[in-house]
Amino acid sequence: MRKVAYAGAPRPKCRTAAAAIDRRPDPADLQPVGMSGVAFLRRVKDAPEGYRVFRRSDRMIFGRVLTAGYIAALPRHADTVRLTSEGAAFLDRLMRVE
């Protein structure tokens, strides 16, 4: 497995945008973020313009959720995040199970 030099994360399996759109998330690809991570993702989902990370508990879980790929930081606002399509799919699967 090749590593990306700047982040140490495995390279994505998709090479093109069309392949990324057609790729369906596999349940085995789910990253564990814990109950606090799920609560954080729900707060991010409820903020339409982006969620500003200011709580201490949010800052503690921020790295784990960002590494899982469920949120993305806005370029101009370092403390503001948005839910990615993977994060929305993760929450959708959780809601269907519960």
C-alpha positions, 0 to 999 in steps of 0.5 A: 500500500502506497502512502501519501507523503504529506498525510500518511493516509492511503491513496484513494481507490478512485482516480476520476470524479465519475468513479468517485460518484459511482463508488458506493460506500461499503459498510466495512469502510465505516470509521468508528468515531464513537457516540461523541463523534456522532453527536458532533456530526449531527450538530454539523449537519444541522448547521446549513452555513457550516458549523463553527467548532468552539466547544472543548468537546468538539475540539477533542473529537474534531481530529478523529472525525476529520481523519475519517473523512466525514467533515471538511474544513472550509478553506477561509475559516479554519474553525468552520466545518461542513459535512461531506457526502461520506459523513451524510451517508454515515449518519443516514446509515446510523438513522436507518439502523436505530 
